[in-house]
Amino acid sequence: MSAISTKGRMHFMVFTETFDATVMCRFLDRLAGHIQGKVHLVLDGHSAHRSRKVRDWLAAHPGRIELHFLPGYAPELNPDELVNADLKRSLPHHSWARDQAQLATETRRFFHRRQRQPHIIRGYFGGPHVRYTLE
């Protein structure tokens, strides 16, 4: 999972377990630890994002992260979906990952590369459906 900013920064976490509230809280811990000031995080309506555990985490860390939820089914409004599409296009097609560990390694490699390419990250916000994030 990743979080991107209009300034070209990217934070990510690769995990191999099922995505749930525990994984989400771990990601929130990492974001809060790496970013000074308040974080505004745009999310879809996944049940883990809206869970009691996440709400409790937010209550325990007031003023650190504010969640903003997208409408019901609107992936085109989520700039991070463009990151996911880029990741899928960038994974080496000639040698598909043979196991979960290899897929995780290739995914980390992609995210580390993108972290050094802020111009590409800023470009994720250029599409007509996601320009609202720049206002």
N, C-alpha and C positions, 0 to 999 in steps of 0.2 A: 504494500500500500504506500501511497505517497501523498504529499502535500506540496503544492507549488505556490509561488507568489508572483505577483505581477512584476516584481523587481528582478525576477530571474533566479530565485532561490528554490531549491528542492530539498525536501527531507523525505526519507523513505525508510521502510522497514520491510524486510523479506521474512516471511514466516511460512512454515510448512504445515502447521496445524490448522484445523477448521477455524474460519473467522468467526469470532464471537465477542461478547462484551469484554472478556479478559484480554484478548488480543487488542481490542480497541483502546482499552485503558492503558495498556503498555505503550501503544503508539502515542497517546496523549501525554504520558509521562515523558517520553522522548522529546516530543515537540516542546513541551513546557521547559524542559531542561536545556534545549538548544536555542530557544528564541527568547529574547528579552522583550518585555511588554506584552500586550494583549494580542492573542492570535484569534482571527476570525476564520473559522473553518466551515466551508460549504460542503454539505453532505447530502447523500440521497437518503431515502427512508428506510434503509436496512434496519432490521430489528435490533441489531447490536448497537447501532448508533443511538437508538431511542431507549435503550435498556435502563433499568433501575441502577445497575452497576455504574453505567456511564454518568447518569444523573448524580449519583452519589459522589463520583470522582469530581465532577464539576463543582458540586457544593463544597467539597473539601479543598478546592483550589480556586476560590472566588477571584474573578477578575483576570484569570490567566488565559482561558480559552472560552470563546463564545461560539456556539454552534448555530448555523443557519441551514435550514432544511430546504431542499429543492421540492418542487411539486411532485406529486405521486410518481409518475413515470416520465422523466424528462432528462435522459442521459445527455442529450445535446446541449443542455444548459450547464453541464459540469465540465470545466476545463480539464479536470484530472482524467476524464474519459479519453481525452486526446493523448494523454500520457500513456494510458493503457493501449490504445491503438498503435502508438509509436513503438511501444515495447514489443507488441506482437509482430509488427513489420520488421523490427530490428533483430529479433532472435535469428540466429543462423539457420537458414532453411536446409542447408546441405547436411547438417548433422543435428537432427532433432535430439533433444535431451533424452537420454536413455533411462534416467531415473529422476526422482525428486531432487536429489542433491545436485545433480548437474543442472537441472532447470533453475534451482535457486542460485547457483554460481553464475549462470548466464544472466539472470535477472539482476543480480547485484552489479555485475559488470556494466550492464546497460545503464543502471541508475547512477553509478559512479561516473560514467562517461558524460551523462546528461548534466550532472552537477557541475561539470567543468565547461558547460556550454549554455550560459545564461541567456544568450540570444535565442536559442531554440526554446527554452522554457518560456521566455516572454512571448514567443510566437504562438504558444498554445492559447493565449488570450486574444489573438487577433481575429478569430472567427466571428461571424455576425451573431451567433447565438450566445457567445460568452463575453461579448464586449461589455455587458452590464457590470462585470466585475471591475472594470476600469473607472467606473463613475463614482 
